[in-house]
Structure formats: C-alpha cells, structure tokens
C-alpha cells in the first residue's frame, strides 16, 4: 500500500476490511466480543476491528496460524486474560492449529510463564475443546535423553 492509498483509505474502509478478517479468524465469537462493547465503548470495538484485525492481522509477515500461536503465548504470559484466551483458542482451531498443537504451545509456555498461568490457559483450552467435542486430546509424552 502506498502513502497515497493509505491516505485515501477511510475509517469505514479499515473497519470493513477488519470485519472480514475478524470473521475469517474468529467467526461469530469475535463478533460477540465487538457486540459486547457496543453499549459501553463502541470506539474500542471499532479499534479492535479496524486496527487489530484490519491492519495487524492482515499483515503478510506471519501466517494466521503463527499469529495465533504468538497470541496464545502472549495471553498466557499476561495472565488474567482468560476470556480473550477463550476467543483465541477458538480462533487457533479456526485457522488450522490442532488441539495437540495448542496443548503443546501452552505446555511450552509453562517454562517461560510459570505453571499457574499455563494451568489456567490449559483449563480455558479444555473448555473450548469440550464445547467443540474435541476431547480427549491425544498428546505425545516427552522423552528423556
């Protein structure tokens, strides 16, 4: 996108692009998040759609599944983000991550984020997997050298 194209782009253009990306990644769950902001902070909802999804999620540097892995790690590290983590576990499944890959990413996060945050994130993933009839998850056991 050139500077002149970016300058000509309207607020509504960014929102419309963002809503398409949001729908592709999060499905109806993402729309529920935006709808939940309508009566308290519609501007925050607009920014989530236009900036986070319309600008950031559509960047070419990472595939959607890789962006979701990063997001799972960040939300786990932050802690206290369980509602957002639930949305992004669903999104991770929507963009092609398997339950096994999600569980492995959350297990790996324990090294950097600590056990309590990894446990909380895994509980959220389990809830999503149960809702989507994806339990039990078959994971590989690690091996020792």
N, C-alpha and C positions, 0 to 999 in steps of 0.2 A: 504494500500500500504506500503510495507516495504521500508527501506532505499535503499536496493539494486535494487528494482524495480524502485523506483524514479530516481536513478542514471542512470539506463539503458534507461529511457524514453528520447526520443529526442525532440527537439524543434518542429519538424513536428508532432510527436505523440500528443503533447499537443494541437497544433493548430487543428489537425483533430478531436480530442475529443471536443474541444471548438466549432468548427463549427457545429458539430452535436447538441450540447446543444443550441447554438445560434439559429439554425434553428427551433428546437422544441419550444423554448420560444418566439423568436421574429419574426420568419418566414422571409419573404422577406424584411421586414422593417429593420431588423438587418443587413442583407447582404448589403442593400443600404448604411447604415452607414459605414460599412467596405469599400465598394467600393468608397465612397466619400473621403476616406483618401489615396487612392492608389497613387495619384499624388503629395501629399504633405507630408504625414507621414505614409508610409506603416508599419513602425515599431509600431506606435500607434495602427493601425488596428490589427496587429498581437497580440499585448499585450491584447487588448480588447477581442479578440477571445481566445487566449491561457490561459491568466491568469484569466480575469474576468469570462469567460464562461467555459473554460476548467478546471480551478481549483476551483474557488469560487462558481459559480452557481451549480456545481455538488456535492458539499459537502452534506453529509447526514443530517446535523443538522436541516435544515428547509425545508419544502415543497416548491416547486416553487411558489405557490400562496402566501405563507407567505413571501418569499423573495421579491416578487413584492410589497406587502403591505409596507414592510420596505423601498424599493426603492422609492415608491411613496411619502412616508413621508419625506425621505431624500432630494429628488429633490425639493419637495415643500418648505422645510425648507431652502435650499440653495438659492432658487430664481434665476432667470436668466437662468434656465435650461429647458426652455420650449421645445426646440427641443428634448432633451433627455426624458423629461416627456411624450411627444407625443409617442415616441417609447415604453416607459414603460406602458403607459395606454393600448396601443395595446397588449403588452406582458401580462399584467394583465388579459385582456379578453381571451387571448390565453391559459392561464394556469388555467382558471376556475373561476376567480373573476367575479361577475356580475356588471353591471353598477351601481346598487344600492349600492353594497359594496364599489366600487371605490368612488362614490359620498360621502358616509358616511365617508370613510377614509380621504378624502380631507376636508370635513366639520370639522372633528375632528382636523385636522391639524391647523385650524384657532386658536384654543386655545393656541397652542404652537408656531406657526409660524407667526401669525398675519393675519388679514383679507386680506391685499393686496396680499400676497403670496397664500393664499387659493383661492382667487378670480381668480388669474392668472392660477393656477393649474386647477381649475374647468372649466375655459374657454378652456384650452387645452383638457380636458376630453370631453367637449361638442363637440369640433371639431371632435375628434376621434369617438365619438358616432354617430354624424351626418354622417360621412363617412361610418360607418358600419351599418347605418339605425337602430340605437338603441334608437332614441329619440321618444317620451318623456320618460324620466326615471321616474319611479314611486317610490318615496321615502316616507318613513313614517315621519310623523310630530312628533316631540318630545312632551313629555307630562311633565307637571309641577306637582310637588307634593304639 
